[in-house]
Amino acid sequence: MMKTPYYLIDERRLLKNLKKIEIFKKISGAKVLLALKCFSAWCTFDILRKYLDGTTSSSLYEARLGREKFFKEVHAYCVAFSSSDIQEIKKYADKIIFNSFSQLNSFKRLLKGFDLGLRVNPGISYSRFDLADPARKFSRLGVSDYKTLIKSLPHIKGAMFHFNCENDDYDNLSSNIDKIAHKYKILLSRLNWVSLGGGIYLTKKGFPLVKIAKKIKDFSRRFRLQVYLEPGEAVITNAAELVTRVVDLVSNKKNIAIVDSSTEAHMLDLLVYKTPAKIPDSKNGRHEYFIAGRSCLAGDIFGLYKFKKPLKKGSIVRISDAAGYTMVKKNWFNGLQMPAIAVRKLNGKIKLVREFGYKDFMSSLS
Ligand SMILES: *Cc1c(COP(=O)(O)O)cnc(C)c1O
């Protein structure tokens, strides 16, 4: 039996998502890059590489990881590159996308001949959370002055519009693409490529994949552009779980099962976005428990669940949807045992690919 806690990535589930993306690519003609900020467990890159065209990044290190582990096209974006970032990133990137005019102006001479782009903030977005809304008030994400954008055309070949988050609403997507096509007509007709960013829920059950693919194909034909998408979540959705074990059971008006993991340290977004963890088959049972983490944080709670069987010390609790924005955010808070990384291969066998120990904890600070 494997030592808990561990993240378990399931290659068959990954493949299921990738097959959908393959259909989308075929119909739309778009290229699809993995957004490494969402998921960068490179033990899976052998499979991802077969279906995706490359990676996009939010920093120097992600761009480097894309170059050194994914071996395909590398888009390098960062909210603000430093001069030393730029010196190094030239080695890894196929395209560099700037977030502001001032970044473009600072580095364009140094990068003469390089394929450069600008992030554009279209002022529209789809996001349920203000925290993740690029079009929020006073947003620093992307440029919006159209005149300056047109003046920048001699220096750029492409643009990136990232304006969605978990968007599965075809009508909304379609009308926002139309709005962008209308508003940026002149710009788009003079570029070679455009990225429509991430956040389109391509792999969600029931998502109108073919319809959106056709929409994007039309957009790309109209402006004679290579379109890119940069999904994170959609690539890995539902493809991993966090496997934990009950260490203790306590009660305070309700039963509380404390597992050998922690929201804060191992599934941080549950706290950031105030959402309960997903635990399959735990809705209609008779045995109610809070599942809680073992950090000292009072609110370190995964959620309240109704299991079919009572939990005991040593019971396994599997928390699903643990790939996106989860493994990339794990940390050493409280010095808790960091979950190992395991992969369920296509042949069904589970392979342990990485364990973390005291030395990793110690060496993360000095
Ligand atoms: C976060 C982000 C993505 C990926 O978003 P998902 O919602 O995970 O698909 C893509 N591009 C940019 C610029 C991003 O900031």
Ligand as a Chemical Component Dictionary entry (heavy atoms), coordinates in Angstrom:
data_LIG
# 
_chem_comp.id                   LIG 
_chem_comp.type                 NON-POLYMER 
_chem_comp.pdbx_formal_charge   0 
_chem_comp.three_letter_code    LIG 
# 
loop_
_chem_comp_atom.comp_id 
_chem_comp_atom.atom_id 
_chem_comp_atom.alt_atom_id 
_chem_comp_atom.type_symbol 
_chem_comp_atom.charge 
_chem_comp_atom.model_Cartn_x 
_chem_comp_atom.model_Cartn_y 
_chem_comp_atom.model_Cartn_z 
_chem_comp_atom.pdbx_ordinal 
LIG C1 C1 C 0 -4.473 31.539 -16.465 1  
LIG C2 C2 C 0 -4.206 31.773 -17.872 2  
LIG C3 C3 C 0 -4.454 30.764 -18.829 3  
LIG C4 C4 C 0 -5.080 29.433 -18.470 4  
LIG O1 O1 O 0 -6.352 29.603 -17.970 5  
LIG P1 P1 P 0 -7.331 28.366 -17.665 6  
LIG O2 O2 O 0 -8.521 29.020 -17.067 7  
LIG O3 O3 O 0 -6.648 27.449 -16.717 8  
LIG O4 O4 O 0 -7.634 27.714 -18.971 9  
LIG C5 C5 C 0 -4.120 31.044 -20.141 10 
LIG N1 N1 N 0 -3.579 32.232 -20.506 11 
LIG C6 C6 C 0 -3.327 33.204 -19.617 12 
LIG C7 C7 C 0 -2.734 34.487 -20.068 13 
LIG C8 C8 C 0 -3.641 33.014 -18.273 14 
LIG O5 O5 O 0 -3.403 34.008 -17.389 15 
# 
loop_
_chem_comp_bond.comp_id 
_chem_comp_bond.atom_id_1 
_chem_comp_bond.atom_id_2 
_chem_comp_bond.value_order 
_chem_comp_bond.pdbx_ordinal 
LIG C1 C2 SING 1  
LIG C2 C3 SING 2  
LIG C2 C8 DOUB 3  
LIG C3 C4 SING 4  
LIG C3 C5 DOUB 5  
LIG C4 O1 SING 6  
LIG O1 P1 SING 7  
LIG P1 O2 DOUB 8  
LIG P1 O3 SING 9  
LIG P1 O4 SING 10 
LIG C5 N1 SING 11 
LIG N1 C6 DOUB 12 
LIG C6 C7 SING 13 
LIG C6 C8 SING 14 
LIG C8 O5 SING 15 
# 
